[in-house]
Amino acid sequence: MTDHSPTAADLAPRILAGDRRALARAVTLAESTRPDHRAEATALIEALRGHGRQALRIGLSGTPGVGKSTFVEAFGMGLVQAGLRVAVLAVDPSSARSGGSILGDKTRMDRLAREPSAFIRPSPSATHLGGVTRRTREAVAICEAAGFDVVLIETVGVGQSETMVAEMCDIFVLLLAPAGGDELQGVKRGIMEMADIILVNKADGDLKPAATRTVADYAGALRLLRKRPQDPDGFPKALPVSAMTGDGIEGAWDDMQALARWRRDQGWWDRRRAEQAAHWFDQEVREGLLARLKRDPAVKSAMADAARAVARGDITPDAAAAQMLAKL
């Protein structure tokens, strides 16, 4: 059977021209684990390098049930109506057994999905640490090359996804639900320190007073954190929003733009992007070395033997790893 897989040479000019079909095929190529597809994806990203386009990359995280998809649709619709092109990369939880996705963000953003200026791509996390696929950043780069003004990266919000998405976005937004003051203790300090803007959703109807109190609680907590050099006065900040009524969403977008402008003007934007590129280079080398070792039959057998010895309690994991590395 002939393989009709797209090549970098075919896709690159079409992506730069804004071809949506080429964009979708390129993201599929980037997500593939086939060695030949990985080679083409790498060639494609390299071919797209230097196009000079920069989107505002916004990472969005929050606990399940906080209304992320509803917020993303309302937020995305506002951006589209303002004349912007928006890409949404929604990383779904995956089954650890089958790898199948158990949520369908595209079906939950039906209005935004119908907009010609929007592109929504749900992709299963494939059990990768933190719920952000290893190739999400490649999809971000492809969407940027295709001329999108804003790229939203919506994570499952579990484990270390916040840390991972912070390494591929310009602004990190944490979405929370109205709750009592005691709930503040449940939000880890590390996440608070990463957030640029905290949005308390569902600030409408009977929940509006609770949302107002929650915003005050988080605003107070943010004031206790050490001021970051990459932030202007007033940031990070907590704001109330309602994905249902749209209240507060335009103001939140204004704050995101103001923060992005300040960071560009002060040189933090380019510095952070350079740091992120270096981080992903390091990650790629690590992943590549591990994959290469796992493909070596002798190494694979030795690792399996060592794993069984660790499981039996014959040796500690640290000692077994040290022996393995010494052999290599």
C-alpha positions as CSV (number, residue, x, y, z in Angstrom):
1,M,0.0,0.0,0.0
2,T,1.4,3.4,-0.9
3,D,2.0,5.8,2.0
4,H,0.4,9.2,1.2
5,S,1.7,10.8,4.4
6,P,2.4,14.6,3.9
7,T,6.0,15.8,3.7
8,A,7.5,18.9,5.1
9,A,8.1,20.3,1.6
10,D,4.4,19.9,0.8
11,L,3.1,21.3,4.0
12,A,5.3,24.2,4.9
13,P,4.3,26.7,2.2
14,R,0.6,25.8,2.6
15,I,0.7,26.3,6.3
16,L,2.4,29.7,5.8
17,A,-0.4,30.5,3.4
18,G,-3.0,29.7,6.1
19,D,-4.3,26.5,4.6
20,R,-6.5,24.9,7.3
21,R,-6.3,21.4,5.9
22,A,-2.5,21.5,5.7
23,L,-2.6,22.8,9.3
24,A,-4.7,19.9,10.5
25,R,-2.5,17.4,8.7
26,A,0.7,19.0,10.1
27,V,-0.6,18.7,13.7
28,T,-1.5,15.1,13.1
29,L,2.0,14.5,11.7
30,A,3.5,16.1,14.8
31,E,1.5,13.9,17.1
32,S,2.5,10.7,15.4
33,T,5.0,8.4,17.0
34,R,6.1,6.6,13.8
35,P,9.8,7.2,13.2
36,D,9.3,8.4,9.6
37,H,6.6,10.8,10.7
38,R,8.7,12.1,13.6
39,A,11.5,12.8,11.0
40,E,9.1,14.7,8.8
41,A,7.6,16.6,11.7
42,T,11.1,17.7,12.7
43,A,11.9,18.8,9.2
44,L,8.6,20.7,9.0
45,I,9.2,22.6,12.2
46,E,12.7,23.5,10.9
47,A,11.2,24.6,7.6
48,L,8.8,26.9,9.4
49,R,11.5,28.4,11.5
50,G,12.2,32.1,10.8
51,H,8.7,33.0,9.5
52,G,8.7,36.0,11.9
53,R,5.2,35.5,13.2
54,Q,4.5,35.4,16.9
55,A,1.2,34.6,18.5
56,L,0.3,35.4,22.1
57,R,0.5,32.0,23.7
58,I,-1.9,31.7,26.7
59,G,-1.8,28.6,28.9
60,L,-5.0,27.9,30.8
61,S,-5.3,25.4,33.6
62,G,-7.8,24.6,36.3
63,T,-9.4,21.8,38.2
64,P,-12.0,19.6,36.4
65,G,-15.5,21.1,36.7
66,V,-14.3,24.7,36.9
67,G,-15.8,25.4,33.4
68,K,-12.6,25.6,31.3
69,S,-14.2,24.6,28.1
70,T,-17.1,27.0,28.6
71,F,-14.7,29.8,29.4
72,V,-12.5,29.0,26.4
73,E,-15.4,29.2,24.1
74,A,-16.7,32.5,25.5
75,F,-13.2,33.9,25.5
76,G,-12.4,32.6,22.0
77,M,-15.7,34.0,20.6
78,G,-14.8,37.4,22.0
79,L,-11.4,37.3,20.3
80,V,-12.8,36.2,17.0
81,Q,-15.5,38.9,17.1
82,A,-12.6,41.4,17.7
83,G,-11.1,40.3,14.4
84,L,-8.4,37.9,15.7
85,R,-7.6,34.4,14.6
86,V,-7.6,31.9,17.5
87,A,-6.2,28.4,17.9
88,V,-7.2,26.2,20.8
89,L,-5.1,23.2,21.7
90,A,-7.2,21.3,24.2
91,V,-5.3,18.4,25.9
92,D,-7.7,15.7,27.0
93,P,-7.2,13.1,29.7
94,S,-6.4,9.7,28.2
95,S,-7.2,6.2,29.3
96,A,-4.0,4.7,30.8
97,R,-5.0,1.3,29.4
98,S,-6.2,2.1,25.9
99,G,-4.8,5.6,25.4
100,G,-8.2,6.7,24.2
101,S,-9.4,10.2,24.9
102,I,-12.3,10.4,27.4
103,L,-13.4,14.0,26.8
104,G,-14.3,15.9,23.6
105,D,-13.6,19.6,23.9
106,K,-14.5,20.2,20.2
107,T,-18.0,18.9,20.8
108,R,-18.3,21.2,23.9
109,M,-17.2,24.3,21.9
110,D,-19.6,24.0,19.1
111,R,-20.0,27.7,18.4
112,L,-16.3,28.4,18.4
113,A,-15.7,25.3,16.2
114,R,-17.9,26.8,13.5
115,E,-16.0,30.0,13.3
116,P,-13.7,30.3,10.2
117,S,-11.2,32.3,12.2
118,A,-10.9,29.6,14.9
119,F,-9.1,26.2,15.0
120,I,-9.7,23.7,17.7
121,R,-7.6,20.7,18.2
122,P,-8.4,18.2,21.0
123,S,-5.6,15.7,21.5
124,P,-5.3,12.9,24.1
125,S,-2.5,13.4,26.6
126,A,-1.4,9.8,25.9
127,T,-0.5,9.4,29.6
128,H,2.4,11.8,29.3
129,L,3.4,13.4,32.6
130,G,1.2,16.3,33.5
131,G,-1.4,15.8,30.7
132,V,0.4,18.0,28.2
133,T,1.4,16.0,25.1
134,R,5.1,16.0,24.2
135,R,4.2,17.4,20.8
136,T,1.8,20.2,22.0
137,R,4.6,22.7,21.7
138,E,5.2,21.6,18.1
139,A,1.4,22.2,17.4
140,V,1.8,25.6,19.0
141,A,4.7,26.4,16.6
142,I,2.7,25.2,13.6
143,C,-0.4,27.3,14.6
144,E,1.9,30.3,15.1
145,A,3.4,29.8,11.6
146,A,-0.1,29.6,10.2
147,G,-0.8,33.2,11.3
148,F,-3.0,32.7,14.3
149,D,-2.9,35.7,16.7
150,V,-3.7,33.8,19.9
151,V,-3.0,30.2,20.8
152,L,-4.8,28.9,23.8
153,I,-3.3,25.8,25.5
154,E,-6.0,24.2,27.7
155,T,-4.6,21.5,30.0
156,V,-6.3,18.9,32.1
157,G,-5.0,20.6,35.2
158,V,-3.6,17.6,37.1
159,G,-0.1,16.6,38.3
160,Q,2.6,18.8,36.8
161,S,0.6,20.1,33.7
162,E,0.9,23.6,35.1
163,T,4.7,23.4,35.1
164,M,4.8,22.0,31.6
165,V,2.4,24.5,30.0
166,A,4.3,27.3,31.7
167,E,7.3,26.3,29.6
168,M,5.4,26.8,26.3
169,C,3.3,29.9,26.9
170,D,3.7,33.7,27.3
171,I,0.9,34.1,29.9
172,F,-0.3,31.5,32.3
173,V,-3.9,31.8,33.5
174,L,-5.3,29.8,36.4
175,L,-9.1,29.3,36.4
176,L,-10.8,28.6,39.7
177,A,-14.3,28.2,41.0
178,P,-15.9,30.2,43.8
179,A,-15.3,28.6,47.2
180,G,-14.9,29.2,50.9
181,G,-11.7,30.7,52.3
182,D,-10.5,27.3,53.5
183,E,-10.3,26.2,49.8
184,L,-7.4,28.6,49.4
185,Q,-5.2,26.2,51.4
186,G,-5.8,23.5,48.7
187,V,-4.1,25.5,45.9
188,K,-0.4,24.8,46.0
189,R,1.9,27.7,46.4
190,G,3.9,26.7,43.3
191,I,0.8,27.1,41.1
192,M,0.1,30.5,42.6
193,E,3.7,31.5,41.9
194,M,3.4,30.5,38.3
195,A,0.0,32.2,37.6
196,D,0.1,35.6,35.9
197,I,-3.7,36.0,36.2
198,I,-6.2,34.1,38.4
199,L,-9.7,34.1,37.1
200,V,-12.6,33.0,39.4
201,N,-15.2,31.7,37.1
202,K,-19.0,31.4,37.7
203,A,-19.2,34.9,39.1
204,D,-22.9,35.1,38.3
205,G,-26.3,34.5,39.9
206,D,-26.2,33.0,43.4
207,L,-22.5,32.3,43.2
208,K,-21.5,36.0,42.6
209,P,-21.0,36.9,46.2
210,A,-18.9,33.8,46.8
211,A,-16.9,34.6,43.7
212,T,-16.3,38.1,44.9
213,R,-15.0,36.8,48.3
214,T,-12.8,34.2,46.6
215,V,-11.2,36.9,44.4
216,A,-10.5,38.9,47.5
217,D,-8.9,35.8,49.2
218,Y,-6.6,35.1,46.2
219,A,-5.8,38.8,45.8
220,G,-4.7,38.9,49.4
221,A,-2.6,35.7,49.0
222,L,-0.9,37.1,45.8
223,R,0.2,40.2,47.7
224,L,2.0,37.9,50.2
225,L,4.1,36.4,47.4
226,R,7.5,37.9,46.5
227,K,7.2,40.3,43.6
228,R,8.5,38.8,40.3
229,P,10.8,40.9,38.1
230,Q,8.8,40.0,35.0
231,D,5.7,41.6,36.3
232,P,4.6,45.3,36.2
233,D,2.8,46.8,39.2
234,G,-0.5,45.1,39.9
235,F,0.4,41.7,38.6
236,P,-0.2,38.9,39.2
237,K,-3.8,39.6,39.9
238,A,-7.1,37.9,40.6
239,L,-10.3,38.8,38.7
240,P,-14.0,37.6,38.7
241,V,-15.4,36.3,35.3
242,S,-18.5,34.6,34.1
243,A,-18.3,32.3,31.1
244,M,-22.1,32.1,31.1
245,T,-22.8,35.9,30.9
246,G,-19.5,37.1,29.6
247,D,-19.0,39.5,32.5
248,G,-15.3,40.2,33.2
249,I,-13.9,38.4,30.1
250,E,-13.2,41.6,28.1
251,G,-11.4,43.1,31.1
252,A,-9.3,39.9,31.6
253,W,-8.3,40.1,27.9
254,D,-7.3,43.8,28.4
255,D,-5.1,42.8,31.3
256,M,-3.5,39.9,29.3
257,Q,-2.6,42.4,26.5
258,A,-1.3,44.9,28.9
259,L,1.0,42.3,30.6
260,A,2.2,41.0,27.2
261,R,3.0,44.6,26.0
262,W,4.9,45.4,29.2
263,R,7.0,42.2,28.9
264,R,7.8,42.9,25.3
265,D,8.8,46.5,26.0
266,Q,11.0,45.4,29.0
267,G,12.7,42.6,27.1
268,W,11.2,39.8,29.2
269,W,9.2,38.3,26.3
270,D,12.2,37.5,24.1
271,R,14.3,36.4,27.1
272,R,11.5,34.0,28.2
273,R,11.1,32.5,24.8
274,A,14.8,31.9,24.5
275,E,14.8,30.1,27.9
276,Q,11.8,28.0,26.8
277,A,13.6,27.0,23.6
278,A,16.7,25.9,25.6
279,H,14.4,23.9,28.0
280,W,12.8,22.0,25.2
281,F,16.2,21.3,23.6
282,D,17.2,19.7,26.9
283,Q,14.0,17.7,27.0
284,E,14.3,16.5,23.5
285,V,17.8,15.2,24.1
286,R,16.6,13.4,27.3
287,E,13.6,11.9,25.5
288,G,15.8,10.9,22.5
289,L,18.4,9.2,24.5
290,L,15.9,7.2,26.5
291,A,14.1,6.2,23.3
292,R,17.3,5.1,21.7
293,L,18.3,3.1,24.8
294,K,14.9,1.3,24.8
295,R,15.4,0.3,21.2
296,D,18.7,-1.4,21.9
297,P,17.9,-5.1,22.6
298,A,20.8,-5.6,25.0
299,V,20.0,-2.5,27.0
300,K,16.3,-3.3,27.0
301,S,17.0,-6.8,28.4
302,A,19.4,-5.4,31.1
303,M,16.8,-2.8,32.1
304,A,14.1,-5.5,32.4
305,D,16.5,-7.6,34.6
306,A,17.3,-4.6,36.8
307,A,13.6,-3.8,37.1
308,R,12.8,-7.3,38.3
309,A,15.6,-7.2,40.8
310,V,14.2,-3.9,42.2
311,A,10.7,-5.3,42.3
312,R,12.0,-8.3,44.3
313,G,13.8,-6.1,46.8
314,D,17.2,-7.4,45.8
315,I,18.5,-3.9,45.2
316,T,17.3,-0.4,45.7
317,P,16.1,1.7,42.7
318,D,19.0,4.2,43.1
319,A,21.7,1.5,43.2
320,A,20.2,-0.3,40.2
321,A,20.0,2.9,38.2
322,A,23.6,3.7,39.1
323,Q,24.7,0.2,37.9
324,M,22.8,0.6,34.7
325,L,24.3,4.0,34.0
326,A,27.8,2.7,34.7
327,K,27.3,-0.1,32.1
328,L,26.2,2.5,29.5
